[in-house]
Amino acid sequence: MGYVTPNDIPAGPTSDFTRSLWSVGPPEPLFAHDAVEYVGQPLGLVVGTTLSAARAGAARVGVKYGP
């Protein structure tokens, strides 16, 4: 089980990868970095060798939002 954060992306938190997917507008961060910009914005990515391992890892993720 592992967790991918914005700091794990070689091109940085904002890259042209998102532009190549949608080809409109400026590049967007793949994950929230420093601040969450909108409801539903991904914070990271949980990975596991099995679906149950990934779900168990996701259940351990905790997020605290503040002003």
Buried (B, 14 or more C-beta within 10 A) or exposed (E): BEBBEBEEBEEEBBBEEBBEEEEEEEBBBBBBBEEBEEEEBEEBBBEBEEEEBBEEBBEEEEEEEEE
